[in-house]
Amino acid sequence: MNDSLSQLSSPARQGRSPLAAICAALLVLAAVLAAGAQAQSESLQERLSETESKLSEVTEEEGVLTTRIRHESAQLERLEVEVAELRNREAEVAAKLAEKEAELDQAQARLAALRKRLRRAIALLEQRLVAIYKSSEPDVLTVILQSSGFDELLERTEYLQRLQDQDDSIVATVRDLRDQMQVTVNTVKAVRDQIAENKQELERTRAKLERRTAELAAARKRKRDTLAEVRQQKKVLEGDLEQISERIAEQLQELGGGTLPAGPIRAGAGGFIWPVNGPITSGFGMRWGRMHEGVDISSPSGTPIRAAKSGSIVLASAYGGYGNYTCISHGGGLSSCYAHQSSFARTSGSISQGDVLGYVGCTGHCFGDHLHFEIRINGQAVDPLGYL
């Protein structure tokens, strides 16, 4: 009997054994697939964190470069003013040079005329001296002794006086022309020296202008190159971040999950925490000609948004360009607001710090998934970085 039962039960046990093996194999396969999916998800999450870290570094570098570019812009403005002043100075020196050259032309023309007159006067004086030598003109005593009467004496004396006056005039003319020649020569020399000095100053001014212009062009090139390099780095990293985020979202959907993990809590200042983890892609202040009243924190679509501090939800609805918008009052006129959410997790009541209030998205006016985070005091927006 026992042998019969044993024989009946043995085939049964043998029949169940393959089925159990198959089930065990399926369980092992499922575990392996789940482990693989989990490992791949963790790998993507690590890549996401690494890319976010790099983007944060590039953003920080951009801030440093922006300061340098601002300094270069100030340098550009100073150089532009200096170049304008140098060009004005060059025009003044060129005008002065032209004036001195015209003055030199006049002085040289006057000098040539004086030389011609002096040559004529000297020739006349030479002729007169030769005439006196040849005629052996008498002196005054001889004229007096040889005169036959008083009238003849007067006539001869008057004649001699006229000759003397003429000779004196010729000598005076020669002397005056000689003096004028000397003055004119000195004037020409002074003008020539001034022209040479003006030309040297003009050359120095032009050389300085060329150097400053080259510096200006180099500063402008550095500015363009720096901006292009930073923008290219940010563009590449933001593209990588978007692709990794999309891949993580696809994996979560394949695994049946609809949202991304919230990630570790990151402490801020004044009792606040970061609502999401990620780099700041746009700060507080003027942007595109108007005030940007918060900071944009890059984060993948579906990332849970935490309440930065405990309080009461006073607004949770679609709000114009903000899209899905939540504001939490923390008391004392202090509030925090969260914009562009893909959907709400909470819309009213009290909420504790760290509780999920919604999920990152791109509703309203935006150019990509991110959280626009604001801090307001009595309704007035202030820089959130003082609380993060």
C-alpha positions as CSV (number, residue, x, y, z in Angstrom):
1,M,0.0,0.0,0.0
2,N,2.7,2.3,1.0
3,D,4.7,1.2,-2.1
4,S,1.6,1.9,-4.2
5,L,1.2,5.4,-2.7
6,S,4.8,6.0,-3.1
7,Q,4.6,5.0,-6.8
8,L,1.6,7.2,-7.4
9,S,3.0,10.2,-5.6
10,S,6.4,10.0,-7.2
11,P,5.2,10.7,-10.7
12,A,3.1,13.6,-9.3
13,R,6.2,15.1,-7.7
14,Q,8.1,14.5,-10.9
15,G,5.4,16.3,-12.9
16,R,5.4,19.4,-10.7
17,S,9.2,19.8,-10.6
18,P,9.6,21.3,-14.2
19,L,6.8,23.8,-13.5
20,A,8.4,24.9,-10.3
21,A,11.7,25.3,-12.2
22,I,10.1,27.4,-14.9
23,C,8.4,29.7,-12.3
24,A,11.7,30.0,-10.4
25,A,13.5,30.9,-13.7
26,L,10.8,33.6,-14.5
27,L,11.2,35.1,-11.1
28,V,14.9,35.2,-11.5
29,L,14.6,36.8,-14.9
30,A,12.1,39.4,-13.6
31,A,14.5,40.2,-10.8
32,V,17.4,40.5,-13.2
33,L,15.3,42.8,-15.5
34,A,14.2,44.9,-12.6
35,A,17.7,45.1,-11.3
36,G,18.9,46.1,-14.8
37,A,16.2,48.7,-15.1
38,Q,17.0,50.0,-11.6
39,A,20.7,50.1,-12.4
40,Q,20.1,51.9,-15.7
41,S,17.8,54.3,-13.9
42,E,20.4,54.9,-11.2
43,S,23.1,55.4,-14.0
44,L,20.9,58.0,-15.7
45,Q,20.3,59.7,-12.4
46,E,24.0,59.8,-11.8
47,R,24.5,61.3,-15.2
48,L,21.7,63.8,-14.5
49,S,23.4,64.9,-11.3
50,E,26.8,65.1,-12.9
51,T,25.4,67.2,-15.8
52,E,23.6,69.4,-13.4
53,S,26.8,69.9,-11.4
54,K,28.7,70.8,-14.6
55,L,26.0,73.2,-15.6
56,S,26.1,74.8,-12.2
57,E,29.9,75.2,-12.6
58,V,29.5,76.7,-16.0
59,T,26.8,79.0,-14.7
60,E,29.1,80.1,-11.9
61,E,31.9,80.6,-14.5
62,E,29.5,82.6,-16.6
63,G,29.0,84.9,-13.6
64,V,32.7,85.4,-13.2
65,L,33.0,86.0,-17.0
66,T,30.1,88.4,-16.9
67,T,32.0,90.4,-14.3
68,R,35.0,90.4,-16.5
69,I,32.9,91.3,-19.6
70,R,31.4,94.1,-17.6
71,H,34.9,95.3,-16.8
72,E,35.9,95.0,-20.5
73,S,32.8,97.0,-21.4
74,A,33.8,99.8,-19.1
75,Q,37.3,99.6,-20.7
76,L,35.7,99.8,-24.1
77,E,33.8,102.9,-23.1
78,R,37.0,104.5,-21.8
79,L,38.9,103.6,-24.9
80,E,36.1,104.9,-27.2
81,V,36.2,108.2,-25.3
82,E,40.0,108.3,-25.5
83,V,40.0,107.5,-29.2
84,A,37.4,110.3,-29.9
85,E,39.7,112.7,-27.9
86,L,42.7,111.6,-29.9
87,R,40.9,112.0,-33.2
88,N,39.9,115.5,-32.1
89,R,43.5,116.2,-31.1
90,E,44.7,114.9,-34.5
91,A,42.4,117.2,-36.3
92,E,43.6,120.2,-34.2
93,V,47.2,119.4,-34.8
94,A,46.6,118.9,-38.5
95,A,44.8,122.3,-38.7
96,K,47.6,124.0,-36.8
97,L,50.1,122.4,-39.1
98,A,48.3,123.6,-42.1
99,E,48.1,127.1,-40.6
100,K,51.9,127.1,-39.9
101,E,52.7,125.8,-43.4
102,A,50.6,128.7,-44.9
103,E,52.4,131.1,-42.6
104,L,55.7,129.7,-43.8
105,D,54.7,130.1,-47.4
106,Q,53.9,133.8,-46.8
107,A,57.2,134.3,-44.9
108,Q,59.2,132.7,-47.6
109,A,57.4,134.8,-50.2
110,R,58.2,138.0,-48.2
111,L,61.8,136.8,-47.8
112,A,62.2,136.4,-51.5
113,A,60.7,139.9,-52.1
114,L,63.1,141.4,-49.5
115,R,66.0,139.7,-51.1
116,K,65.1,141.1,-54.5
117,R,64.7,144.7,-53.0
118,L,68.0,144.3,-51.1
119,R,69.8,143.3,-54.2
120,R,68.5,146.3,-56.0
121,A,69.4,148.6,-53.1
122,I,72.9,147.2,-52.8
123,A,73.4,147.6,-56.6
124,L,72.3,151.2,-56.4
125,L,74.6,151.8,-53.5
126,E,77.5,150.3,-55.4
127,Q,76.7,152.5,-58.4
128,R,76.7,155.5,-56.2
129,L,80.0,154.7,-54.6
130,V,81.5,154.1,-58.0
131,A,80.1,157.5,-59.2
132,I,81.6,159.3,-56.2
133,Y,84.9,157.6,-56.7
134,K,85.0,158.6,-60.4
135,S,83.7,162.1,-60.1
136,S,86.0,163.1,-57.2
137,E,83.1,165.1,-55.8
138,P,84.4,168.1,-53.7
139,D,83.9,168.4,-50.0
140,V,82.0,171.3,-48.4
141,L,85.1,173.4,-47.8
142,T,86.1,173.3,-51.5
143,V,82.6,174.3,-52.6
144,I,82.7,177.3,-50.3
145,L,86.1,178.5,-51.5
146,Q,85.3,178.0,-55.2
147,S,81.9,179.7,-55.1
148,S,81.8,183.1,-56.9
149,G,79.0,184.4,-54.8
150,F,76.5,183.7,-52.1
151,D,73.8,182.4,-54.5
152,E,76.1,180.0,-56.1
153,L,77.3,178.9,-52.6
154,L,73.7,178.2,-51.7
155,E,73.0,176.2,-54.8
156,R,76.2,174.2,-54.5
157,T,75.5,173.5,-50.8
158,E,71.9,172.5,-51.5
159,Y,73.1,170.2,-54.3
160,L,75.6,168.6,-51.9
161,Q,72.9,168.2,-49.3
162,R,70.6,166.4,-51.7
163,L,73.4,164.1,-52.7
164,Q,74.1,163.4,-49.0
165,D,70.4,162.8,-48.4
166,Q,70.2,160.5,-51.3
167,D,73.3,158.6,-50.1
168,D,71.9,158.4,-46.6
169,S,68.6,157.1,-47.9
170,I,70.3,154.4,-49.9
171,V,72.3,153.3,-46.9
172,A,69.3,153.5,-44.6
173,T,67.3,151.4,-47.1
174,V,70.0,148.8,-47.3
175,R,70.3,148.7,-43.5
176,D,66.4,148.4,-43.1
177,L,66.2,145.7,-45.7
178,R,69.0,143.9,-44.1
179,D,67.2,144.1,-40.7
180,Q,63.9,143.0,-42.3
181,M,65.7,140.1,-43.9
182,Q,67.1,139.0,-40.5
183,V,63.7,139.2,-38.9
184,T,62.1,137.3,-41.7
185,V,64.8,134.6,-41.6
186,N,64.3,134.2,-37.9
187,T,60.5,134.0,-38.5
188,V,60.9,131.3,-41.2
189,K,63.2,129.4,-38.9
190,A,60.7,129.6,-36.0
191,V,57.8,128.5,-38.2
192,R,59.9,125.6,-39.6
193,D,60.7,124.5,-36.1
194,Q,57.0,124.8,-35.1
195,I,56.0,122.8,-38.2
196,A,58.5,120.1,-37.3
197,E,57.2,119.9,-33.7
198,N,53.6,119.8,-35.0
199,K,54.5,117.0,-37.4
200,Q,56.2,115.0,-34.6
201,E,53.1,115.5,-32.3
202,L,50.9,114.5,-35.2
203,E,52.9,111.3,-35.7
204,R,52.8,110.5,-31.9
205,T,49.1,111.1,-31.8
206,R,48.5,108.9,-34.8
207,A,50.7,106.1,-33.3
208,K,48.8,106.4,-30.0
209,L,45.5,106.4,-31.9
210,E,46.5,103.2,-33.8
211,R,47.5,101.5,-30.5
212,R,44.3,102.4,-28.8
213,T,42.2,101.4,-31.8
214,A,44.0,98.0,-31.8
215,E,43.4,97.6,-28.0
216,L,39.7,98.5,-28.6
217,A,39.4,95.9,-31.4
218,A,41.1,93.2,-29.2
219,A,38.9,94.0,-26.2
220,R,35.8,93.7,-28.4
221,K,37.1,90.3,-29.8
222,R,37.7,89.0,-26.3
223,K,34.2,90.0,-25.3
224,R,32.6,88.2,-28.3
225,D,34.8,85.1,-27.9
226,T,34.1,84.8,-24.2
227,L,30.3,85.2,-24.7
228,A,30.3,82.7,-27.5
229,E,32.3,80.1,-25.6
230,V,30.1,80.4,-22.5
231,R,26.9,80.2,-24.4
232,Q,28.1,77.2,-26.4
233,Q,29.0,75.4,-23.2
234,K,25.6,76.2,-21.6
235,K,23.8,75.1,-24.8
236,V,25.6,71.8,-24.9
237,L,25.0,71.1,-21.2
238,E,21.4,72.2,-21.3
239,G,20.8,69.9,-24.3
240,D,22.4,67.0,-22.4
241,L,20.3,67.7,-19.4
242,E,17.1,67.8,-21.4
243,Q,18.0,64.4,-23.1
244,I,18.9,62.7,-19.8
245,S,15.7,64.0,-18.2
246,E,13.6,62.8,-21.1
247,R,15.2,59.4,-21.0
248,I,14.6,59.1,-17.2
249,A,11.0,60.1,-17.8
250,E,10.6,57.4,-20.5
251,Q,12.1,54.8,-18.2
252,L,9.8,55.8,-15.3
253,Q,6.8,55.5,-17.7
254,E,8.0,52.1,-18.8
255,L,8.3,51.0,-15.2
256,G,4.8,52.4,-14.5
257,G,5.9,55.5,-12.6
258,G,4.6,58.9,-13.5
259,T,6.9,61.3,-11.6
260,L,10.6,61.7,-11.0
261,P,12.1,61.3,-7.5
262,A,12.3,64.4,-5.5
263,G,15.9,63.9,-4.5
264,P,17.6,64.8,-1.3
265,I,16.5,67.9,0.7
266,R,18.9,70.8,0.3
267,A,19.0,73.3,3.1
268,G,18.7,77.0,2.4
269,A,18.9,80.0,4.7
270,G,16.5,81.5,7.2
271,G,14.8,78.1,7.8
272,F,14.1,77.6,4.1
273,I,15.0,74.6,1.9
274,W,15.4,74.4,-1.9
275,P,12.0,73.5,-3.5
276,V,13.8,71.4,-6.2
277,N,17.5,70.5,-6.7
278,G,19.1,71.9,-9.8
279,P,21.2,74.8,-11.2
280,I,19.9,78.4,-11.4
281,T,19.5,79.2,-15.1
282,S,18.2,82.8,-14.7
283,G,18.6,85.0,-11.7
284,F,16.6,87.8,-10.0
285,G,16.7,91.2,-11.7
286,M,16.2,92.9,-15.0
287,R,15.8,90.6,-18.0
288,W,14.8,91.3,-21.5
289,G,13.9,94.9,-20.6
290,R,11.7,94.0,-17.6
291,M,11.9,92.7,-14.0
292,H,12.4,89.0,-13.5
293,E,10.9,88.6,-10.0
294,G,12.3,85.2,-9.1
295,V,14.9,82.6,-10.0
296,D,14.6,79.8,-12.6
297,I,15.8,76.5,-11.3
298,S,16.4,73.9,-14.0
299,S,14.8,70.5,-13.3
300,P,13.2,67.7,-15.4
301,S,9.5,67.6,-16.1
302,G,7.6,65.8,-13.4
303,T,10.1,66.5,-10.6
304,P,8.2,66.9,-7.3
305,I,8.3,70.4,-5.9
306,R,8.6,70.7,-2.1
307,A,7.3,73.5,0.1
308,A,10.3,75.6,0.9
309,K,8.9,76.3,4.4
310,S,5.7,75.4,6.4
311,G,2.7,77.6,5.9
312,S,-0.8,77.9,4.3
313,I,-1.6,77.6,0.6
314,V,-3.2,80.9,-0.3
315,L,-3.2,80.5,-4.1
316,A,-3.1,77.4,-6.4
317,S,-4.4,78.0,-9.9
318,A,-3.5,78.9,-13.4
319,Y,-2.2,82.5,-13.4
320,G,-1.4,84.1,-16.7
321,G,2.2,83.7,-17.8
322,Y,3.0,81.9,-14.6
323,G,1.0,78.9,-15.7
324,N,0.1,76.7,-12.7
325,Y,1.0,78.9,-9.8
326,T,1.1,78.2,-6.1
327,C,1.8,80.7,-3.3
328,I,2.3,79.7,0.4
329,S,2.0,82.3,3.2
330,H,4.6,81.7,6.0
331,G,3.3,84.5,8.2
332,G,4.6,87.9,9.0
333,G,4.0,89.1,5.4
334,L,6.5,86.4,4.1
335,S,5.4,84.1,1.3
336,S,7.0,81.8,-1.4
337,C,5.5,81.2,-4.8
338,Y,6.1,78.4,-7.4
339,A,5.3,78.8,-11.2
340,H,5.0,76.8,-14.4
341,Q,4.0,73.6,-12.6
342,S,2.8,70.7,-14.8
343,S,0.2,69.8,-12.2
344,F,-0.8,70.4,-8.6
345,A,-0.3,68.0,-5.7
346,R,-1.9,70.3,-3.2
347,T,-4.3,73.2,-3.8
348,S,-5.3,74.4,-0.3
349,G,-4.8,74.1,3.5
350,S,-1.8,73.9,5.6
351,I,1.4,72.4,4.2
352,S,4.6,71.4,6.0
353,Q,8.1,72.1,4.9
354,G,9.2,69.4,2.4
355,D,5.7,68.3,1.5
356,V,5.1,68.0,-2.3
357,L,2.9,70.8,-3.6
358,G,3.2,70.1,-7.4
359,Y,5.4,69.0,-10.2
360,V,7.9,70.8,-12.5
361,G,6.6,71.6,-16.0
362,C,6.4,74.3,-18.5
363,T,2.9,75.8,-18.3
364,G,2.3,79.5,-19.0
365,H,5.0,81.5,-20.8
366,C,8.3,79.5,-20.7
367,F,10.9,78.0,-22.9
368,G,11.5,74.7,-21.2
369,D,10.8,72.7,-18.1
370,H,11.9,74.5,-14.9
371,L,10.6,75.9,-11.6
372,H,10.2,79.7,-11.3
373,F,10.6,80.3,-7.6
374,E,9.8,83.6,-5.8
375,I,10.1,85.1,-2.3
376,R,7.7,88.0,-1.5
377,I,7.6,90.3,1.5
378,N,4.2,92.0,1.8
379,G,3.6,91.1,-1.8
380,Q,6.9,92.7,-3.0
381,A,9.3,90.3,-4.8
382,V,12.8,90.1,-3.3
383,D,15.8,88.1,-4.4
384,P,15.2,84.4,-3.4
385,L,18.9,83.7,-3.2
386,G,18.9,85.4,0.2
387,Y,16.8,82.4,1.4
388,L,18.4,79.5,-0.5
